Amino acid sequence: MPAALFPTLHQSPGKPALRFGDLVIDYGRLAAAAHSLALRIADTGRVAVWATPSPHTCVGVLAALLAGVPAVPVNPRIGAEELAHIVSDSTPERVLAAPGDALPEALDALPRTDVDLEPEGEPHRPDGTTSAPDESAPALIVYTSGTTGPPKGVVLPRRAIAGTLDDLADAWGWTEDDVLVHALPLFHVHGLILGVLGPLRRGGTLRHLGRFSPEGVAGALEEGGTMLFGVPTMYHRLADALDAGEGADGGRLAAALRGARLLVSGSAALPLHDHERITAATGQRVVERYGMTETLMITSVRADGERRAGTVGVPLPSVDVRLVDDDGRRIEGGDGQTVGEVQVRGPHLFVEYLHRPDATAEAFAGGWFRTGDMATRDADGFYRIVGRKATDLIKSGGYKIGAGEIENCLVGHPGVAEAAVVGEPDPDLGERIVAWVVPAGGPERPDERELADHVAQRLAPHKRPRAVRFVDALPRNDMGKVVKRELLRG
């Protein structure tokens, strides 16, 4: 692995690196801003980054990586309770934010450094005399929701970021000539590591749309975009727009998608129906890949190989993948039918769950990370994800959401005695969050809107239940555990 995460940062100073709306930042300006900020935070232990969909987030994270300071990306729509946990758990010494951004109380209490896109003085360029941080050093701490309890901090080393991006470059033929288009949030793996650090490692260009729309996608691809990243909800809406013939001309979106080099979907499975609709309208086959916060990318359909709809492709070059049965025995061969749990090992793996040695140890089996995802593998080595080993992880709109934290939040409402949360299939979101609630005794029962708002305000808007169903009791087994399968059967 090269010593530097961004070996091409200084090669083409006049080339566009980032575009947000009408604001274009070339590599010379980006490098100057990032190095200037890196010098200001070099002695910091950890920094929180207020991760708005803006160039300030990109510069802030890049500066932290150049300085060798672990960065904690923070969802700008996060609820107060979840944010308080992340700040107390990760203990950042400073917060990076765009000038003028209003910060919530937990972050506002920290020393603040504004991210300046136009630093004063001569642009700083390293002279090569300082050594790069060790490849095993922490680069990012990304918080992910488990099935129960508060979010866990996933500590990702520098080698994992470099390795996964280089593997994707191999799989997708990703080069400095590519212009990546997306509208993903910048506080998780998909939008930040793949969607920002990916183009910067290659020396290419990122065009961020700010807010997703089929019209925005069409315009960006028409103006030179070569790759599109999205989650299934976005591709579902593109498919709907294609069916409706939306745009200045009925074929505008279809033509724009047809002209892209690569359409990539991730974060959840893309329904076969949407695959088929997009291919029928554009001739393009969407590429799917598979990964997790703890592992980064594991498999992908290759750009130079067969694009099998409904599969997540084959293992990336640096990753070992296996399927195991319920007894932990490796499933050999591939018949496309036998289901096993996906387990992974390799340099892309996280270092630990921050302050959670118990959870870290529990996540591994003899050096293999246990993903909790169930899959099949065919004779050609293509994997197909069939679902979670448990029912407590919901994939909605590209987010992975733990049911347990929503249940805990609901029970914190005075009108709720018990709660169980499940994911139900949704044609737009992939899965929608549904809460089953036993009301507390009292003269007034909370309504559906009140409980949904209660969750959105304390956790995050995308964790809001889309439906709340009131019941007299939850189904339980002899051990007192809620049997969610019965809820899913209705």
C-alpha positions as CSV (number, residue, x, y, z in Angstrom):
1,M,0.0,0.0,0.0
2,P,1.3,3.5,-0.8
3,A,2.4,5.4,2.2
4,A,0.0,8.2,1.3
5,L,-3.8,7.8,1.1
6,F,-3.9,10.5,-1.6
7,P,-0.9,10.1,-3.8
8,T,-2.3,12.2,-6.6
9,L,-3.4,15.2,-4.5
10,H,-0.7,17.5,-6.0
11,Q,-0.4,16.1,-9.5
12,S,-3.0,18.3,-11.3
13,P,-3.6,21.5,-9.3
14,G,-6.0,22.9,-12.0
15,K,-8.2,19.9,-12.3
16,P,-11.6,19.9,-10.6
17,A,-11.7,17.9,-7.5
18,L,-15.1,18.7,-5.9
19,R,-18.2,20.3,-7.3
20,F,-21.2,21.2,-5.0
21,G,-23.8,23.1,-7.0
22,D,-22.0,25.9,-8.8
23,L,-19.0,25.8,-6.5
24,V,-16.0,24.0,-8.1
25,I,-12.8,23.4,-6.1
26,D,-9.8,22.3,-8.0
27,Y,-7.0,20.2,-6.6
28,G,-4.7,23.1,-5.9
29,R,-7.3,24.8,-3.8
30,L,-8.4,21.6,-2.1
31,A,-4.8,20.7,-1.2
32,A,-4.1,24.2,0.2
33,A,-7.2,24.2,2.3
34,A,-6.7,20.7,3.6
35,H,-3.0,21.1,4.5
36,S,-3.7,24.5,6.2
37,L,-6.3,22.9,8.4
38,A,-4.2,19.8,9.0
39,L,-1.5,22.0,10.5
40,R,-4.1,23.6,12.8
41,I,-5.3,20.3,14.2
42,A,-2.1,18.2,14.1
43,D,-1.8,17.9,17.8
44,T,-5.5,16.9,18.4
45,G,-6.4,13.5,19.7
46,R,-9.7,13.0,17.8
47,V,-11.9,15.5,15.9
48,A,-15.6,15.4,15.3
49,V,-16.7,16.5,11.8
50,W,-20.1,18.1,11.4
51,A,-20.8,16.1,8.2
52,T,-23.2,18.3,6.2
53,P,-23.4,17.6,2.4
54,S,-20.9,20.3,1.6
55,P,-17.2,20.8,0.5
56,H,-16.4,21.7,4.1
57,T,-17.0,18.1,5.2
58,C,-14.7,16.9,2.5
59,V,-11.9,19.3,3.4
60,G,-12.4,18.6,7.1
61,V,-12.1,14.8,6.7
62,L,-9.2,15.1,4.3
63,A,-7.3,17.4,6.6
64,A,-7.8,15.0,9.5
65,L,-6.4,12.2,7.4
66,L,-3.5,14.2,6.3
67,A,-2.7,15.1,9.9
68,G,-3.1,11.6,11.1
69,V,-5.9,12.6,13.4
70,P,-8.9,10.1,13.7
71,A,-12.1,11.8,12.5
72,V,-15.6,11.0,13.8
73,P,-18.2,12.0,11.1
74,V,-21.5,13.2,12.7
75,N,-24.9,13.1,11.0
76,P,-26.2,16.7,11.0
77,R,-29.7,15.4,11.5
78,I,-28.9,13.3,14.5
79,G,-31.1,13.3,17.6
80,A,-29.9,14.7,20.9
81,E,-29.6,11.4,22.8
82,E,-27.7,9.6,20.1
83,L,-25.3,12.6,19.6
84,A,-24.7,12.8,23.4
85,H,-23.7,9.1,23.3
86,I,-21.4,9.5,20.4
87,V,-19.6,12.5,21.9
88,S,-19.2,10.9,25.3
89,D,-18.0,7.6,23.7
90,S,-15.6,9.0,21.2
91,T,-14.4,12.0,23.3
92,P,-13.4,14.3,20.4
93,E,-11.2,17.2,21.5
94,R,-12.4,19.5,18.8
95,V,-15.2,19.8,16.2
96,L,-14.7,20.9,12.6
97,A,-17.6,22.7,10.9
98,A,-18.4,25.1,8.1
99,P,-18.3,28.8,9.2
100,G,-21.7,29.9,10.4
101,D,-23.0,26.3,11.0
102,A,-25.1,26.2,14.2
103,L,-24.1,23.1,16.2
104,P,-26.2,21.2,18.8
105,E,-25.4,21.5,22.4
106,A,-23.2,18.4,22.7
107,L,-20.8,19.6,20.0
108,D,-21.1,23.3,20.7
109,A,-19.5,22.6,24.1
110,L,-16.3,21.5,22.3
111,P,-13.5,23.8,21.0
112,R,-14.4,24.6,17.4
113,T,-12.3,25.0,14.3
114,D,-14.0,26.4,11.2
115,V,-13.2,24.8,7.9
116,D,-11.9,27.6,5.6
117,L,-12.1,26.9,1.9
118,E,-9.8,29.9,1.2
119,P,-7.0,29.9,3.7
120,E,-4.8,32.9,4.0
121,G,-1.2,32.9,3.1
122,E,0.8,30.8,0.7
123,P,-0.6,27.4,-0.1
124,H,1.2,24.8,1.9
125,R,2.6,21.7,0.2
126,P,4.4,19.0,2.3
127,D,8.1,18.8,1.6
128,G,8.2,15.0,2.1
129,T,10.3,15.2,5.3
130,T,7.5,14.0,7.6
131,S,6.5,10.4,7.8
132,A,3.0,9.3,7.0
133,P,1.1,7.7,9.8
134,D,1.3,3.9,10.1
135,E,-1.1,2.0,7.9
136,S,-2.7,0.4,11.0
137,A,-3.4,3.8,12.7
138,P,-7.0,4.7,13.1
139,A,-8.4,6.9,10.3
140,L,-12.1,7.2,11.0
141,I,-14.5,6.2,13.7
142,V,-17.9,5.6,12.1
143,Y,-20.9,4.9,14.4
144,T,-23.2,2.2,13.4
145,S,-26.4,1.0,15.1
146,G,-26.5,-2.6,16.4
147,T,-29.6,-4.6,16.9
148,T,-29.8,-3.5,20.5
149,G,-28.3,-0.7,22.6
150,P,-26.6,2.5,21.6
151,P,-24.5,2.9,18.4
152,K,-21.0,1.4,18.4
153,G,-17.9,3.2,17.2
154,V,-16.3,1.2,14.4
155,V,-12.6,2.1,14.3
156,L,-11.3,1.9,10.7
157,P,-7.6,1.9,10.0
158,R,-5.9,3.7,7.2
159,R,-5.0,0.4,5.4
160,A,-8.7,-0.5,5.3
161,I,-9.6,2.6,3.4
162,A,-6.7,2.4,1.0
163,G,-7.3,-1.3,0.4
164,T,-11.0,-1.2,-0.2
165,L,-10.7,1.8,-2.6
166,D,-7.9,0.1,-4.6
167,D,-9.9,-3.1,-4.8
168,L,-12.9,-1.2,-6.1
169,A,-10.7,0.6,-8.7
170,D,-9.7,-2.9,-9.9
171,A,-13.2,-4.1,-10.0
172,W,-14.7,-1.1,-11.6
173,G,-11.9,0.2,-13.8
174,W,-12.0,3.4,-11.7
175,T,-9.4,6.0,-12.9
176,E,-8.5,9.7,-12.6
177,D,-10.7,10.3,-15.7
178,D,-13.9,9.4,-13.9
179,V,-16.4,12.0,-12.6
180,L,-18.5,10.5,-9.8
181,V,-22.0,11.7,-9.3
182,H,-24.0,11.1,-6.1
183,A,-26.3,12.7,-3.5
184,L,-25.4,10.4,-0.6
185,P,-24.9,11.7,3.0
186,L,-21.3,12.2,4.0
187,F,-21.3,10.6,7.5
188,H,-21.1,6.9,6.6
189,V,-19.1,4.5,4.4
190,H,-21.1,4.8,1.2
191,G,-21.1,8.5,0.8
192,L,-17.9,9.5,2.6
193,I,-15.3,6.7,2.1
194,L,-16.5,5.5,-1.3
195,G,-18.1,8.7,-2.5
196,V,-15.5,11.3,-1.4
197,L,-12.3,9.6,-0.6
198,G,-12.6,7.3,-3.6
199,P,-12.4,10.0,-6.2
200,L,-9.7,11.8,-4.3
201,R,-7.5,8.7,-4.0
202,R,-7.8,8.1,-7.8
203,G,-7.3,11.8,-8.7
204,G,-10.7,12.1,-10.2
205,T,-13.7,14.3,-9.6
206,L,-16.7,14.2,-7.3
207,R,-19.9,16.0,-8.2
208,H,-22.3,16.0,-5.3
209,L,-25.9,16.9,-6.0
210,G,-26.8,18.0,-2.5
211,R,-30.3,16.6,-2.8
212,F,-31.2,13.6,-4.9
213,S,-33.6,14.1,-7.9
214,P,-33.9,12.4,-11.3
215,E,-33.5,15.8,-12.9
216,G,-30.3,16.4,-11.0
217,V,-28.9,13.1,-11.9
218,A,-29.7,13.6,-15.6
219,G,-28.1,17.1,-15.6
220,A,-24.9,15.9,-13.9
221,L,-24.4,12.9,-16.2
222,E,-25.1,15.1,-19.3
223,E,-22.3,17.4,-18.1
224,G,-19.7,14.8,-18.0
225,G,-20.5,12.4,-15.1
226,T,-19.2,8.9,-15.8
227,M,-20.3,7.0,-12.6
228,L,-23.4,7.2,-10.5
229,F,-23.6,5.9,-6.9
230,G,-26.9,5.4,-5.2
231,V,-29.0,3.4,-2.8
232,P,-32.0,1.2,-4.0
233,T,-34.5,3.9,-3.0
234,M,-32.8,6.3,-5.4
235,Y,-32.7,3.7,-8.2
236,H,-36.4,2.9,-7.6
237,R,-37.2,6.6,-8.1
238,L,-35.1,6.7,-11.2
239,A,-37.0,3.7,-12.5
240,D,-40.3,5.4,-11.7
241,A,-39.1,8.5,-13.6
242,L,-38.1,6.4,-16.6
243,D,-41.5,4.8,-16.6
244,A,-43.2,8.2,-16.5
245,G,-40.9,9.7,-19.1
246,E,-40.0,12.6,-16.8
247,G,-37.7,15.4,-18.0
248,A,-37.5,18.2,-20.5
249,D,-37.7,15.5,-23.1
250,G,-39.1,12.0,-22.5
251,G,-35.8,10.3,-23.2
252,R,-33.5,12.8,-21.4
253,L,-33.0,10.7,-18.2
254,A,-32.7,7.5,-20.2
255,A,-30.1,9.0,-22.5
256,A,-28.1,10.4,-19.6
257,L,-28.1,7.0,-17.8
258,R,-27.2,5.3,-21.0
259,G,-24.2,7.5,-21.4
260,A,-22.7,6.7,-18.0
261,R,-19.9,4.3,-17.7
262,L,-21.1,2.7,-14.5
263,L,-24.2,2.7,-12.3
264,V,-23.5,1.4,-8.9
265,S,-26.1,0.5,-6.2
266,G,-25.3,-0.4,-2.6
267,S,-26.3,-0.3,1.1
268,A,-29.2,-2.7,0.5
269,A,-30.4,-5.1,-2.2
270,L,-31.8,-3.5,-5.4
271,P,-35.1,-5.2,-6.2
272,L,-35.0,-7.3,-9.4
273,H,-38.0,-5.3,-10.8
274,D,-36.0,-2.1,-10.6
275,H,-33.0,-3.7,-12.3
276,E,-35.3,-4.8,-15.1
277,R,-37.0,-1.4,-15.6
278,I,-33.7,0.5,-15.7
279,T,-32.2,-2.0,-18.1
280,A,-35.2,-1.9,-20.4
281,A,-35.2,1.9,-20.6
282,T,-31.4,2.4,-20.8
283,G,-29.7,-0.8,-21.8
284,Q,-27.5,-0.3,-18.6
285,R,-27.2,-3.0,-16.0
286,V,-26.8,-1.6,-12.5
287,V,-23.7,-3.0,-10.7
288,E,-24.3,-4.1,-7.0
289,R,-21.7,-4.4,-4.4
290,Y,-21.8,-5.6,-0.7
291,G,-20.1,-4.4,2.4
292,M,-20.5,-3.3,6.0
293,T,-19.1,-0.5,8.1
294,E,-16.9,-3.0,9.9
295,T,-15.5,-4.7,6.7
296,L,-15.8,-1.9,4.1
297,M,-16.4,-3.6,0.7
298,I,-16.5,-7.3,0.5
299,T,-17.8,-8.3,-2.9
300,S,-18.8,-6.5,-6.2
301,V,-20.1,-7.2,-9.6
302,R,-17.1,-6.4,-11.9
303,A,-17.4,-3.8,-14.6
304,D,-15.5,-6.1,-17.0
305,G,-17.4,-9.2,-16.1
306,E,-20.9,-10.5,-16.2
307,R,-23.5,-8.3,-14.6
308,R,-25.9,-10.6,-12.9
309,A,-28.9,-8.7,-11.6
310,G,-29.7,-9.6,-8.0
311,T,-26.2,-10.7,-7.1
312,V,-23.5,-8.7,-5.3
313,G,-20.8,-10.2,-7.4
314,V,-17.6,-11.9,-6.4
315,P,-15.1,-11.3,-3.6
316,L,-12.8,-8.3,-4.1
317,P,-9.1,-9.2,-4.6
318,S,-7.9,-8.5,-1.1
319,V,-10.8,-10.1,0.8
320,D,-11.3,-13.7,1.9
321,V,-15.0,-14.7,2.1
322,R,-16.7,-17.9,3.2
323,L,-20.1,-19.2,4.0
324,V,-20.7,-21.2,7.1
325,D,-23.6,-23.3,8.3
326,D,-25.4,-23.0,11.6
327,D,-22.7,-25.1,13.2
328,G,-19.9,-22.8,12.0
329,R,-18.7,-25.3,9.3
330,R,-17.5,-24.0,6.0
331,I,-19.9,-24.5,3.1
332,E,-17.8,-25.8,0.1
333,G,-18.6,-25.2,-3.5
334,G,-21.6,-23.3,-4.7
335,D,-25.0,-24.5,-5.8
336,G,-26.8,-21.2,-5.6
337,Q,-29.2,-22.6,-3.2
338,T,-27.4,-23.4,0.1
339,V,-27.7,-20.6,2.5
340,G,-25.0,-19.7,5.0
341,E,-23.7,-16.8,7.0
342,V,-21.1,-14.6,5.3
343,Q,-17.8,-14.4,7.2
344,V,-14.9,-12.2,6.1
345,R,-11.2,-11.7,6.8
346,G,-8.6,-9.5,5.3
347,P,-6.9,-6.1,5.5
348,H,-10.2,-4.2,5.0
349,L,-11.5,-5.1,8.5
350,F,-12.0,-2.6,11.3
351,V,-9.7,-2.6,14.3
352,E,-12.3,-2.7,17.1
353,Y,-15.5,-1.4,18.4
354,L,-14.4,1.6,20.5
355,H,-14.4,0.8,24.2
356,R,-16.2,-2.5,23.5
357,P,-13.7,-5.4,23.7
358,D,-16.6,-7.7,24.5
359,A,-18.5,-6.8,21.4
360,T,-15.3,-6.9,19.3
361,A,-14.4,-10.4,20.5
362,E,-18.0,-11.6,20.0
363,A,-17.9,-10.4,16.4
364,F,-15.1,-12.8,15.4
365,A,-14.9,-16.6,15.0
366,G,-11.3,-17.8,14.7
367,G,-10.2,-14.6,12.9
368,W,-13.2,-14.4,10.7
369,F,-15.7,-11.5,11.1
370,R,-19.2,-12.7,11.4
371,T,-21.4,-10.4,9.3
372,G,-24.8,-11.7,10.4
373,D,-25.8,-11.6,6.7
374,M,-27.1,-14.8,5.0
375,A,-26.2,-15.5,1.4
376,T,-25.9,-18.2,-1.3
377,R,-23.0,-18.7,-3.7
378,D,-23.3,-20.1,-7.2
379,A,-20.8,-22.2,-9.1
380,D,-19.1,-19.1,-10.6
381,G,-18.5,-17.6,-7.1
382,F,-21.3,-15.0,-7.3
383,Y,-22.9,-14.2,-4.0
384,R,-26.6,-13.4,-3.4
385,I,-27.6,-11.8,-0.1
386,V,-30.9,-13.3,1.2
387,G,-31.3,-11.5,4.5
388,R,-30.1,-11.1,8.1
389,K,-29.4,-13.9,10.4
390,A,-31.6,-12.0,12.9
391,T,-34.6,-9.9,12.3
392,D,-33.4,-6.8,14.2
393,L,-31.5,-5.0,11.5
394,I,-33.7,-2.9,9.2
395,K,-32.4,-1.6,5.8
396,S,-34.5,1.4,4.9
397,G,-33.7,4.0,2.3
398,G,-30.0,3.0,2.2
399,Y,-29.6,3.1,6.0
400,K,-29.0,0.2,8.3
401,I,-31.1,0.7,11.4
402,G,-31.1,-1.2,14.6
403,A,-34.6,-2.1,15.9
404,G,-33.4,-2.2,19.5
405,E,-32.5,1.5,19.8
406,I,-35.9,2.5,18.4
407,E,-37.7,0.2,20.8
408,N,-35.7,1.7,23.7
409,C,-36.6,5.1,22.6
410,L,-40.3,4.3,22.3
411,V,-40.4,2.8,25.7
412,G,-39.0,6.0,27.0
413,H,-42.3,7.7,26.0
414,P,-44.7,7.9,29.0
415,G,-47.5,6.5,26.9
416,V,-45.7,3.3,25.9
417,A,-45.4,0.2,28.1
418,E,-43.8,-2.1,25.5
419,A,-42.6,-1.9,22.0
420,A,-41.3,-4.1,19.2
421,V,-39.9,-2.8,15.9
422,V,-39.7,-4.8,12.6
423,G,-38.9,-4.0,9.0
424,E,-41.6,-4.7,6.4
425,P,-41.0,-4.7,2.6
426,D,-41.5,-1.4,1.0
427,P,-41.2,-0.8,-2.8
428,D,-39.6,2.6,-2.3
429,L,-37.5,2.3,0.8
430,G,-36.6,-1.4,0.6
431,E,-37.9,-1.8,4.1
432,R,-40.1,0.5,6.2
433,I,-39.9,0.7,10.0
434,V,-43.0,-0.6,11.7
435,A,-43.5,-0.3,15.5
436,W,-45.9,-2.5,17.5
437,V,-46.8,-0.8,20.7
438,V,-48.5,-1.8,23.9
439,P,-49.9,1.5,25.4
440,A,-49.2,2.4,29.0
441,G,-52.2,2.7,31.3
442,G,-53.7,6.1,31.4
443,P,-56.5,8.3,30.2
444,E,-54.8,9.4,26.9
445,R,-53.1,7.0,24.5
446,P,-50.4,8.6,22.3
447,D,-51.2,8.7,18.6
448,E,-49.0,7.4,15.7
449,R,-47.7,10.8,14.7
450,E,-46.7,11.6,18.3
451,L,-44.6,8.4,18.7
452,A,-43.0,8.8,15.3
453,D,-42.0,12.3,16.1
454,H,-40.7,11.2,19.5
455,V,-38.2,8.8,17.7
456,A,-37.2,11.3,15.0
457,Q,-36.4,14.0,17.5
458,R,-34.3,11.7,19.8
459,L,-32.5,9.5,17.3
460,A,-32.7,10.6,13.7
461,P,-35.5,11.3,11.1
462,H,-34.7,8.2,9.1
463,K,-35.4,6.1,12.2
464,R,-38.9,7.3,12.4
465,P,-41.5,4.5,12.3
466,R,-43.6,4.7,9.1
467,A,-46.4,2.9,10.9
468,V,-47.4,2.3,14.5
469,R,-49.7,-0.5,15.4
470,F,-51.3,-0.7,18.8
471,V,-51.8,-4.1,20.4
472,D,-52.8,-5.4,23.9
473,A,-49.8,-7.7,24.2
474,L,-46.7,-8.7,22.3
475,P,-46.2,-12.4,21.3
476,R,-43.5,-14.0,23.5
477,N,-41.9,-17.4,23.8
478,D,-41.3,-19.3,27.0
479,M,-38.2,-17.3,27.8
480,G,-40.1,-14.0,27.5
481,K,-38.5,-13.0,24.3
482,V,-40.7,-11.2,21.7
483,V,-41.3,-13.5,18.7
484,K,-41.0,-11.1,15.9
485,R,-41.8,-13.7,13.2
486,E,-45.4,-13.6,14.5
487,L,-45.5,-9.9,14.1
488,L,-44.3,-10.1,10.5
489,R,-46.9,-12.7,9.7
490,G,-49.5,-10.2,11.1
